[in-house]
Amino acid sequence: MESKVEQRRRSVFSLSLEQALRASDEILELLPIATCVCDAGGRILQYNERAVELWGRPPQPGQTHDQFVAECRFFGGEGEELPRSKLAEVLSTGRPVRDEEVIVQRADGKQIVVLVNIDPLFNGQGKLVGAINCFQDVTERKRVMDALDRSQHNLREQEERWAATYEHAAIGIVELDAEGRFIRVNEAICSIVGGTRDELLNWRLQGRTHPEDRDVDDELYRRQVAGDIGFYSIEKRFIRKDGRVIWIAVRSSTVRDATGHFLYGVRVVQDVTERKEAEDRQKLLIDELNHRVKNTLATVQSLATQTARGTDSPEAFRQAFEGRLIALSQAHDQLTRRHWKSADLRDIVEGATAPHLARPQDAPNQIAIEGEPIMVTPRVALTLALGLHELTTNASKYGALSAPAGRIEVRWQIEGRPSQRPLLRIEWRERGGPPVRAPERQGFGTRFIMGSVASELQGHAKLDYDPAGVVCTMEIPLDAVTPDIEARD
């Protein structure tokens, strides 16, 4: 049976996932399609405005995805009713869903076609902790593509309609002979590729296709002319007349006579450059979101493990772990204000020390903060926030902040040394507290400060147990501190 300690720890881990996701609010709103994030139990933790627009309403706090869509029915591509949503499938199997179309019958009876991409989220130990669902309404696109398929299958019977709509179609249309020469084009394709009708009639199929994409399209068209395949779809890069490279989606079919002899090929062309660029941005943002969530979960798991080793009761664990999570959350808040690019060192120091003051108005008398303005990277901000939290917690329990006349001084400066890397030197000094003596064993705070400054920041930390007050000195290479040098946390 699960112990109370494990129950509380599991509860705190659940909260930490939501706290980790708070830093990604702006990222979700930048995504060009509807997106929601659920935990391992399917509970909806986060979603953007595009998701609300597609759903028609926001979910209630604490609802699972299955509860939220309980009034809807789901059908697969062949029309069979699905026993559960695709999100539930991913949470059950841990396998992603890629580019699947699902027909959704909503509570109001309206049916829509939804293109779904769902990725499972795993922590550093490979445990499934949730899923991110990116979905979009493709009902209109599906209707258009189905209409195009029907028109291509009945091309000979609909020749008059084809001729009437040819020039007024909003998509590019090209007819080619068996050798790939353009024999007829409409105005839309001229606009897409940036050439005149007369210029295009002198082009060949692969003449302006990007060199890296030519072989695939060339082989597919050869097989189509030979009758091995009826039609095919492809997305490829195309070099416009002005030299700009664009992405086009091509659906290629053939027209044959009654004996099956090839007459000409018909290619329907759409400029999908904007969509491809949006997909690249989406992948980048999702990768960044995954990176941050995994890093945060790994940090939280390490904090929980180390805290559990240093406490002997559930209540002691709760108090210590909660304080460390709050310090981590405050650092995340500082970074979110600057879009996770950097944080102000003074803000980090004030955020780590303020919760331990008896009253905010006592700050000038209890803590002196001095140093030139300097911005630090996300990695440095998180490490220093947790380290300063440990120092302040110990000072409030045993050191300067436990005495009415106690005082803490935090100062930093950049030190340049000939032929050596410039350093950021941070000094923490306590005065006016009880007499200090070195502890018999190192606690979590000491191990964290000494280890993290060395391993995470390539620096050096030193703790002196001066009888007049604890002194902590941290020296960090400047090129590991400033955000314009470090590319990614």
C-alpha positions in Angstrom: 0.0 0.0 0.0 1.2 3.5 -0.8 2.5 5.3 2.3 1.4 8.8 3.2 4.9 10.1 2.4 4.6 8.7 -1.1 1.1 10.1 -1.5 2.2 13.5 -0.5 5.3 13.2 -2.8 3.1 12.2 -5.7 0.8 15.1 -5.0 3.8 17.5 -5.0 5.1 16.0 -8.3 1.7 16.7 -9.9 1.8 20.3 -8.8 5.3 20.6 -10.0 4.3 19.6 -13.6 1.7 22.4 -13.6 4.3 24.8 -12.2 6.7 23.8 -14.9 4.1 24.4 -17.6 3.4 27.9 -16.4 6.6 29.0 -18.0 5.3 27.8 -21.4 2.0 29.9 -21.5 3.4 32.3 -24.1 4.9 29.5 -26.2 1.4 27.8 -26.5 -0.2 31.0 -27.6 2.4 31.4 -30.3 1.6 28.1 -31.9 -0.4 28.4 -35.1 -2.8 25.6 -34.4 -4.9 24.4 -31.5 -2.8 22.8 -28.7 -3.5 21.3 -25.3 -1.4 19.6 -22.7 -2.6 16.8 -20.4 -1.1 14.9 -17.5 -0.7 11.1 -17.4 -4.3 10.8 -16.2 -5.7 12.8 -19.1 -6.4 15.9 -17.0 -6.2 19.0 -19.1 -3.5 21.2 -17.7 -3.0 23.8 -20.4 -4.5 24.9 -23.7 -4.4 27.9 -26.0 -7.1 30.2 -27.5 -7.1 28.3 -30.8 -8.1 25.1 -28.9 -11.0 27.0 -27.3 -12.1 28.3 -30.8 -12.2 24.8 -32.2 -13.8 23.2 -29.1 -16.4 26.0 -28.9 -15.9 26.3 -25.1 -13.2 26.0 -22.5 -12.9 22.9 -20.3 -13.7 23.1 -16.6 -10.8 23.2 -14.2 -9.7 19.7 -13.3 -11.5 18.0 -16.2 -9.9 15.1 -18.0 -9.9 15.2 -21.8 -12.4 12.2 -21.9 -14.8 14.0 -19.5 -14.6 17.2 -21.6 -15.4 15.5 -24.9 -17.8 12.9 -23.4 -20.7 14.3 -25.4 -18.8 13.8 -28.7 -18.5 10.8 -30.9 -15.3 9.9 -32.8 -15.0 8.1 -36.1 -12.0 6.8 -38.0 -11.1 7.3 -41.6 -13.2 4.4 -42.7 -16.3 5.6 -40.8 -16.0 3.1 -37.9 -16.8 4.5 -34.5 -13.7 4.7 -32.3 -13.9 3.2 -28.7 -11.9 6.1 -27.3 -10.2 9.3 -28.2 -6.7 9.3 -29.8 -5.4 11.2 -26.8 -6.4 8.3 -24.5 -4.7 5.9 -26.9 -1.4 7.8 -26.6 -1.6 7.9 -22.8 -2.3 4.2 -22.8 0.4 3.1 -25.2 3.0 5.8 -25.0 3.2 5.9 -28.8 2.7 9.1 -30.7 -0.1 9.8 -33.3 1.0 11.4 -36.5 -1.2 13.2 -39.1 -4.4 11.2 -38.4 -7.8 12.5 -39.5 -10.6 11.9 -37.1 -14.3 12.7 -37.7 -15.8 14.3 -34.6 -19.6 14.5 -34.1 -20.0 17.3 -31.6 -22.8 17.7 -29.0 -24.7 20.1 -31.4 -24.7 17.4 -34.1 -22.2 19.1 -36.3 -19.5 16.9 -37.8 -16.0 18.2 -38.4 -12.8 16.6 -39.6 -9.8 17.1 -37.3 -6.2 16.4 -38.2 -4.5 15.2 -35.0 -0.8 15.0 -33.9 -0.2 13.8 -30.3 3.2 13.4 -28.7 3.7 11.6 -25.3 5.7 13.5 -22.7 8.3 11.5 -20.7 10.4 12.6 -17.7 14.2 12.0 -17.5 13.6 8.4 -16.3 11.4 7.5 -19.2 8.2 7.6 -17.3 5.1 8.8 -19.1 3.9 12.1 -17.5 1.5 13.4 -20.0 0.8 14.3 -23.7 0.7 17.3 -25.9 -2.1 17.4 -28.5 -1.9 19.6 -31.6 -5.1 19.5 -33.7 -6.8 21.6 -36.4 -10.1 21.7 -38.2 -9.5 20.5 -41.8 -13.1 20.0 -42.7 -13.1 22.5 -45.5 -9.7 21.3 -46.9 -11.0 17.7 -46.8 -14.1 18.7 -48.6 -12.1 20.5 -51.3 -9.6 17.6 -51.7 -12.5 15.1 -51.9 -14.1 17.2 -54.6 -10.8 17.3 -56.5 -10.5 13.5 -56.3 -14.0 13.1 -57.6 -13.4 15.5 -60.4 -10.2 13.8 -61.5 -11.8 10.3 -61.5 -14.5 11.7 -63.8 -12.3 14.0 -65.9 -13.5 12.9 -69.3 -17.2 13.1 -68.4 -16.7 16.6 -66.9 -14.5 18.1 -69.7 -16.9 21.0 -70.3 -17.1 21.9 -66.6 -13.3 21.6 -66.4 -12.8 24.1 -69.3 -15.3 26.6 -67.7 -13.6 26.5 -64.3 -10.0 26.1 -65.5 -9.0 29.7 -65.6 -10.9 30.8 -62.6 -9.6 28.1 -60.2 -7.9 29.5 -57.1 -5.2 26.8 -57.3 -2.6 26.3 -60.0 -3.3 23.8 -62.8 -0.7 22.5 -65.3 -1.1 20.0 -68.2 2.0 18.2 -69.3 2.9 15.8 -72.2 4.7 12.5 -71.7 8.1 14.2 -71.7 7.1 16.6 -68.9 6.7 19.7 -71.1 4.1 22.3 -70.1 1.4 22.3 -72.7 -1.3 24.3 -70.8 -1.4 26.4 -67.7 -3.8 28.6 -65.9 -3.3 32.1 -64.4 -3.0 30.8 -60.8 0.1 28.8 -61.5 1.7 31.8 -63.2 1.2 33.7 -60.0 2.6 30.9 -57.9 5.8 30.5 -59.8 6.2 34.1 -60.8 6.3 33.7 -64.6 4.1 34.6 -67.6 2.0 32.1 -69.5 4.3 32.2 -72.5 7.4 31.6 -70.3 5.8 28.6 -68.6 4.9 27.0 -71.9 8.6 26.7 -72.5 9.3 25.0 -69.2 9.8 21.3 -68.4 8.6 19.4 -65.3 11.9 19.4 -63.4 13.3 22.6 -64.9 12.9 24.7 -61.7 12.4 22.0 -59.1 14.9 22.2 -56.3 17.8 19.8 -57.1 17.4 17.8 -54.0 13.7 17.1 -54.8 13.9 16.3 -58.6 14.6 12.6 -58.6 11.5 11.6 -56.5 9.1 13.6 -58.6 10.7 12.6 -61.9 10.5 8.9 -61.1 6.9 9.1 -59.9 5.8 11.0 -63.1 7.7 8.4 -65.3 5.7 5.6 -63.6 2.5 7.6 -64.0 3.0 8.0 -67.7 3.9 4.3 -68.0 0.6 3.4 -66.3 2.2 1.9 -63.2 0.3 4.3 -60.9 -2.8 6.3 -61.5 -2.0 9.4 -59.5 0.3 10.6 -56.7 0.8 13.5 -54.3 4.1 15.1 -53.4 5.4 18.2 -51.6 8.6 19.7 -53.0 10.7 22.8 -53.2 10.4 25.0 -56.2 12.6 27.8 -57.4 10.5 30.8 -58.6 11.6 33.0 -61.5 12.8 35.6 -59.1 15.0 33.0 -57.4 13.0 32.6 -54.2 12.5 29.0 -53.0 8.9 28.1 -52.1 7.2 24.9 -51.1 4.4 23.5 -53.4 2.0 20.6 -52.9 1.3 18.7 -56.1 -1.5 16.2 -56.9 -0.7 14.6 -60.3 -3.2 12.5 -62.3 -3.4 11.4 -65.9 -5.9 11.6 -68.8 -6.0 8.5 -71.1 -8.0 7.6 -74.1 -10.5 4.7 -74.3 -7.7 2.3 -75.0 -5.6 3.4 -72.0 -3.1 5.4 -74.1 -1.6 8.3 -72.2 -2.8 11.7 -73.5 -1.5 14.2 -70.9 -0.9 14.7 -67.2 -2.8 17.1 -65.0 -1.1 18.6 -61.9 -3.0 20.6 -59.3 -0.5 22.9 -57.5 -0.8 24.8 -54.2 1.7 27.1 -52.6 2.2 25.7 -49.1 5.2 27.7 -48.1 3.4 29.4 -45.2 2.2 26.1 -43.8 5.6 24.5 -44.1 7.2 27.4 -42.3 4.5 27.2 -39.6 5.2 23.5 -39.2 8.9 24.2 -38.7 8.1 26.9 -36.1 5.6 24.5 -34.4 8.2 21.8 -34.2 10.8 24.2 -32.9 8.4 25.4 -30.2 7.3 21.9 -29.2 10.9 20.8 -29.0 11.6 23.8 -26.8 8.6 23.1 -24.7 9.6 19.4 -24.3 13.1 20.5 -23.4 12.0 22.9 -20.7 9.4 20.5 -19.2 11.9 17.6 -19.1 14.6 19.8 -17.5 12.1 21.1 -14.9 10.8 17.7 -14.0 14.4 16.4 -13.7 15.2 19.3 -11.3 12.0 18.6 -9.3 12.8 14.9 -9.1 16.3 15.6 -7.9 15.1 18.1 -5.3 12.6 15.5 -4.0 15.1 12.7 -3.8 17.7 14.9 -2.0 15.1 16.4 0.3 13.8 12.9 1.3 17.3 11.8 2.2 17.8 14.8 4.5 14.4 14.6 6.4 13.1 12.2 8.9 9.3 12.9 8.8 6.6 13.6 6.2 6.0 17.1 7.7 9.7 17.9 7.6 9.9 16.7 4.0 6.8 18.8 3.0 8.1 22.0 4.5 11.6 21.6 3.0 10.4 20.5 -0.4 7.6 23.1 -0.6 10.1 25.9 0.1 12.4 24.6 -2.6 9.6 24.4 -5.1 8.5 27.9 -4.3 12.1 29.2 -4.9 12.2 27.3 -8.2 8.7 28.7 -9.1 9.8 32.3 -8.3 12.9 31.9 -10.5 10.6 30.6 -13.3 8.4 33.7 -12.9 11.5 36.0 -13.3 12.5 34.2 -16.5 9.0 34.2 -17.9 8.9 38.0 -17.7 11.8 38.0 -20.1 10.6 35.2 -22.3 13.2 32.8 -20.9 16.1 34.8 -22.4 17.6 36.0 -19.1 16.9 37.3 -15.6 18.2 40.2 -13.5 20.6 39.0 -10.8 19.2 41.5 -8.3 15.6 40.2 -8.9 16.9 36.6 -8.3 18.5 37.6 -5.0 15.5 39.6 -3.8 13.1 36.8 -4.8 15.1 34.2 -2.9 15.5 36.2 0.4 12.2 38.1 0.7 10.0 35.1 1.9 12.3 34.7 4.9 12.0 38.2 6.3 9.6 38.8 9.2 8.1 41.9 7.5 8.9 43.4 4.1 9.7 46.8 5.7 12.5 45.1 7.6 14.5 44.4 4.4 16.7 47.5 4.5 17.8 46.6 8.1 18.2 42.8 7.6 19.5 42.4 4.1 21.9 44.6 2.1 22.1 43.9 -1.7 24.9 45.6 -3.7 26.2 45.0 -7.2 26.2 46.4 -10.7 23.2 45.5 -13.0 23.9 42.2 -14.7 21.7 39.8 -16.6 22.2 36.0 -16.2 21.2 33.0 -18.3 18.3 30.8 -17.3 20.6 28.1 -16.0 22.5 30.5 -13.8 19.2 32.1 -12.5 17.8 28.7 -11.5 21.0 27.5 -9.8 21.5 30.7 -7.9 17.8 30.9 -6.9 18.0 27.5 -5.3 21.4 28.1 -3.7 20.4 31.5 -2.2 17.2 29.9 -0.9 19.2 27.3 1.0 21.5 30.0 2.5 18.5 32.1 3.5 16.7 29.1 5.0 19.7 28.2 7.1 20.2 31.8 8.1 16.5 32.1 9.3 16.8 28.8 11.3 20.3 29.0 12.8 22.1 32.1 11.5 21.8 35.9 11.2 18.1 36.0 10.5 17.3 34.1 13.7 18.5 37.0 15.8 16.9 40.5 16.1 20.2 42.3 15.3 21.2 39.8 12.6 22.0 41.1 9.1 23.0 39.6 5.7 25.1 41.3 3.0 25.0 40.1 -0.6 27.5 41.7 -2.9 28.8 40.8 -6.4 31.2 42.2 -8.9 33.0 41.3 -12.1 36.7 40.6 -11.6 39.1 40.7 -14.6 42.4 38.8 -14.3 45.2 39.0 -16.8 45.4 35.9 -19.1 42.4 34.4 -17.2 38.6 34.2 -17.9 36.7 37.1 -16.3 34.7 36.0 -13.2 31.4 37.0 -11.6 32.2 36.9 -7.8 29.2 36.7 -5.4 29.7 37.0 -1.7 27.1 36.1 1.0 28.1 37.3 4.5 26.1 37.0 7.8 26.6 39.3 10.8 25.0 39.7 14.2 23.7 36.2 14.6 24.5 33.4 17.1 28.1 32.2 17.2 28.8 29.9 14.2 30.5 26.6 14.2 31.0 24.1 11.4 28.3 21.4 11.1 29.2 17.8 11.8 27.9 16.7 8.4 27.1 18.4 5.2 23.4 19.1 4.6 21.5 19.3 1.3 22.1 23.1 1.0 25.9 22.8 1.3 26.1 19.9 -1.1 23.8 21.7 -3.6 25.8 25.0 -3.5 29.2 23.4 -3.7 28.2 20.8 -6.4 25.9 22.9 -8.6 28.2 25.9 -8.9 31.0 23.5 -10.0 29.0 21.1 -12.2 26.3 23.3 -13.7 28.2 26.7 -13.9 31.8 25.5 -14.2 32.6 27.7 -11.2 33.8 27.4 -7.6 32.0 27.8 -4.3 33.4 28.1 -0.8 31.7 28.1 2.6 33.5 29.6 5.6 32.0 29.0 9.1 33.4 32.1 10.7 32.3 32.4 14.3 31.0 35.9 13.5 28.8 34.6 10.7 28.7 32.3 7.7 30.5 33.5 4.5 29.7 31.9 1.2 31.8 32.9 -1.9 30.8 31.9 -5.4 33.0 32.5 -8.5 31.5 31.8 -11.9 33.2 32.3 -15.3 31.5 35.4 -17.0 31.0 33.5 -20.3 28.8 31.0 -18.4 26.7 33.8 -16.9 25.8 36.3 -19.6 22.9 35.3 -21.9 24.4 36.6 -25.1 27.2 34.0 -24.8 25.2 30.9 -23.8 22.9 29.9 -26.6 20.5 27.6 -24.8 19.9 26.7 -21.1 
